Amino acid sequence: YLRETVMTVHEVKGISLDAYQDLLLQRFSNPKISDMIQRLCEDGSMKASSFWKPVLEDHIAGENPFTLIGLATAGWIRYSTGKDEAGEPIVIKDPAMAHILAPLAEHAVAHGNVGPFLEAAFGPSLARMTVFSDEVTRWLQMLVEKGAAEVLEEVRGVFSRDAVPAGGLH
């Protein structure tokens, strides 16, 4: 994921982006630094449009791969249904979620149509880019069929820090 997003970061004099990524990986690999997934996902709709959208637009414009960002988006859609894989409720703290995104996420999971969710979350221009919607659809289908744990285990086996293969897993 870091390799995909760093492609869109402009160089900063005196800062090594590789060293910064290493520091982030070291920090968040430390079991003594923990955070709740729910807190990290709070206001996800605002974070996605503020942080993911410009990265995606840059990747698409530059014809760069965004495989793991596609997986993250599909995971967000799955999470946004408000139910875990066992059907238990997930408490989501996001004002846009309950009335707008949750029903669209449920529709995407049930019918494989991510377009309405992507349009509500990122706007029509990004949602209409088939390279993006196709990648998200592919990952969402894998998450629904295999479950998150299996998909993530496969991802760990394919992706390394230095490799970002186009097309991801099939």
N, C-alpha and C positions, 0 to 999 in steps of 0.2 A: 504494500500500500504506500509506504513512504517513497519508494522508487517511482511510483506513478505520480504522486503529487509533487515531488521535488522537481519534476520536469517543467513545471509551470512557475517555479520560484526564480525570481531574478537574483543574480549574484549580488552578494553584499560584501564589500571590501573588508578583508580581514576575517571573514567567517567561512569556515569550511562546512558546506552542507552535509558532506559525508560524516564528518566528526559530530555534527549536531544530530544526525540520524542515529549514529551509534550511541550517543548520550541518551536520546529518547528511548531507544530499545533497552539500554541498560537500566534506566530509571523505571520503566514500566514493566520490566521483567523481575523487579525486586518484589518479593512477596510481602514485604513490610510496607510497601506503598500500595494501598488498595483503594478501590473506589467502587461504589455500587453502580451496576449497569443502569439502573433506573435513573440515578442522578446524572449520569453521563448523557442519557437520552432525553433529559428534560428539555423542553422547547426544541425538539428535534427539527420541526418544520422551519424554524428560524435559522438554525445552524445549517441545515441542508441548503437552503436558498442563499445563505451568506457565504458559506465555505465550499460546499461541493459544487454548486452551479458554476462559478467562474473557472474552477479546475476542469470540470467536464467540458465547458465551452472551449477552453484552450486545447484540450486533448483532441476534441473532435475537429477543430479548425486546423490543428497541426497533424492530423491523421496519426496520432500517437495512441498506443493501446491504453485502455483504462479498465482492464479486466477485473481487478480487485475493487475498484470503485463501483463497477457494475454489481459485483457481489455485495458490497456494503449497501448499495441502494436496494437491492432485492431483500437483503436482511432487514433493512429498515421497514420495507413494505410488510414483510412477514410479521415483524414486531408490532407494527401499527394496527394490526387486526385487534389488538388488545387481548389476545389469547396465546398461551404458550402451546407447544406441540402436543401437550396432553389435554388441551382444551381448558386449562385453568386460566382465570383472568390475570391480566397484567395491568397494574396501575400505571397509567401514562399521564405525565404532567406536561401537557402541551395544549394551549387554548385552541389551536386549529385542529387538533386531532379528533375530538369527539364528534363534532358535527360535520366536518369536511373530509378529513383524510381517513379516518377509521372505516367508514362505509366503502370508500374507494379501495382501501387496502383489502377489505373482505372480498370485494368484487374481483380484484386482481388475483387473489389466491384461489378463489373458487372457479374463475373462468379463464385465467391466464392472460387477461387483458390489463396491462399495466398503464396504458395510455392515459386514462382519466386521472389516476393517482399522480403520474409524472407531470401532467399538465397543472394540476392543483398545487403540487409541491414546487415545481421548477419553472412553470410558465409554458406557454404553448410552443415557443420556438425550440426549446430543448426537447420537449415531449414529442415533437414531430420528427425529430432526427431518428430515423430508423436504426442507425448504427447503435444508438444509445438504448432505445426501447427494446430492440432485439437482444442486446446483451443482458439487460435487466430481466427480460422475460425468460431467457435461458437459465439464468441463475435462480430465479424464483421457482421455476419448474423443478430444478434440482433440489432446492431447499424443501419444497413441498413433498417431493417423491422420496428423498433420502433422509431428510432431517438435517438440522444444522450441524450436529456433531460429526456425522459422516462426511458431509461436504467439507467442513473445515479440516478434517483429518486428511482428506484427499488434497486439499489446497496445500497443506503443510508439506505433503509429499512431492508436489510439483513445483511450487514456487520457492525460490530462495531469495535472499536479500538482493542479489545481483542480477536476477533474471525476472523479466516481466514478459512472458510469452504472450503473443497476441492470440486471442481466441480462448485462452484458459482451458478448462476441463470440458470434456464432452461425455 
